[in-house]
Amino acid sequence: MQQDHRIVGIHLTDRLQRAVELQAVLTEYGACIRTRLGLHEVEHADSPNGVVLLDSVGAPGRIDAMVAALKDIDGLEVQEMRFAHETGQ
């Protein structure tokens, strides 16, 4: 059975202060991340806001643990998109 495709979106409202905590979680759960995309205003290197998109893979429980760890960090908003795969393909 194929697992749902899960995209995790992270909005940082204090990027410079939360980057270290965020990176620690991403490193701990690195095996759950197929692709990572970070976005922030390039005109301002010290822009306080940023968005990270994660293409997640692996056991659903492990991804759930990663999302919970991200939600425990103050200053982050975490949301998910899930795409169900049809069985029998």
Buried (B, 14 or more C-beta within 10 A) or exposed (E): EEBEBBBBBBBBEEBEEBBEBBEEBBEEBEEBBEEBEBEBEEEEEEEBEBBBBBBBBBEEEBBBBBBEBBEEBEBBEBEBEEEEEEEEE
